[in-house]
Amino acid sequence: MRPLAVLNAIIFGSAAAITFGLVAVIIIFLILGGRHPELSAEIGPLLRNSGQFAALTAVSGLSLFALLKELPWRWTAQAAMWFILAAITGIYIASRP
């Protein structure tokens, strides 16, 4: 595998793991939400972050597939992946106290 494909696979695997973890937390929050009303304040940011990482997972997966199969749109997919990754990074840096 080429170095760019390895880096793409690392991003895809990391994004998938984060998405899986966030979705698991959403399920737990939904189950416990009736008994712990303070969790309702956290569900909005949790859903937003889950959506961001789900988008990164989907785009990086498509990008990895296109890169490995050498499809004509692989560089467009790479650009989209790097853009989403940069956008998520910028959002997190901007929201730090």
Legacy VTK file of the C-alpha trace (Angstrom):
# vtk DataFile Version 3.0
C-alpha trace
ASCII
DATASET POLYDATA
POINTS 97 float
0.000 0.000 0.000
1.222 3.477 -0.806
1.908 5.969 1.996
-1.099 8.134 1.139
-3.364 5.087 1.239
-1.945 4.109 4.635
-2.581 7.599 5.987
-6.070 7.532 4.503
-6.727 4.137 6.131
-5.580 5.472 9.516
-7.946 8.440 9.214
-10.790 6.166 8.117
-10.240 3.709 10.974
-9.921 6.457 13.564
-13.027 8.272 12.334
-15.010 5.017 12.297
-13.947 4.191 15.854
-14.834 7.683 17.100
-18.201 7.541 15.321
-18.949 4.140 16.840
-18.077 5.422 20.311
-20.195 8.551 19.950
-23.188 6.566 18.690
-22.832 4.206 21.662
-22.871 7.209 24.006
-25.985 8.546 22.242
-27.737 5.222 22.851
-26.744 5.304 26.518
-27.941 8.901 26.845
-31.280 7.976 25.279
-31.709 5.042 27.663
-30.727 7.024 30.766
-32.268 10.345 29.731
-35.483 9.817 31.695
-33.677 9.159 34.956
-30.989 11.817 34.500
-32.431 15.019 33.002
-29.008 16.740 33.093
-27.992 14.552 30.133
-30.439 16.385 27.872
-28.155 19.432 27.859
-25.384 17.356 26.301
-27.372 15.602 23.570
-27.140 18.528 21.085
-23.345 18.758 20.987
-23.138 14.974 21.031
-25.373 14.684 17.955
-23.415 17.434 16.170
-20.085 15.755 16.844
-21.473 12.369 15.818
-22.632 13.856 12.535
-19.261 15.436 11.877
-17.374 12.201 12.454
-19.946 10.151 10.541
-19.369 12.464 7.563
-15.602 12.086 7.942
-15.989 8.303 8.130
-18.090 8.175 4.966
-15.873 10.514 2.951
-12.616 8.938 4.094
-13.998 5.470 3.326
-14.955 6.542 -0.185
-11.619 8.266 -0.574
-9.723 5.156 0.495
-11.763 2.991 -1.867
-11.168 5.373 -4.777
-7.464 5.580 -3.995
-6.991 1.816 -3.806
-8.980 1.192 -7.005
-7.303 4.150 -8.742
-10.644 5.605 -9.785
-10.637 8.861 -11.754
-12.298 10.843 -8.934
-9.807 9.762 -6.246
-8.153 13.195 -5.970
-11.512 14.921 -5.582
-12.357 12.458 -2.813
-8.965 13.087 -1.187
-9.560 16.832 -1.277
-13.006 16.381 0.283
-11.570 14.198 3.045
-8.817 16.681 3.897
-11.305 19.553 3.802
-13.672 17.824 6.253
-10.767 16.876 8.511
-9.535 20.487 8.511
-13.063 21.784 9.155
-13.547 19.463 12.148
-10.138 20.469 13.494
-10.992 24.156 13.067
-14.337 23.727 14.820
-12.695 22.019 17.785
-9.914 24.603 18.041
-12.415 27.469 17.833
-14.644 25.979 20.551
-11.841 25.557 23.091
-12.159 27.869 26.089
LINES 1 98
97 0 1 2 3 4 5 6 7 8 9 10 11 12 13 14 15 16 17 18 19 20 21 22 23 24 25 26 27 28 29 30 31 32 33 34 35 36 37 38 39 40 41 42 43 44 45 46 47 48 49 50 51 52 53 54 55 56 57 58 59 60 61 62 63 64 65 66 67 68 69 70 71 72 73 74 75 76 77 78 79 80 81 82 83 84 85 86 87 88 89 90 91 92 93 94 95 96
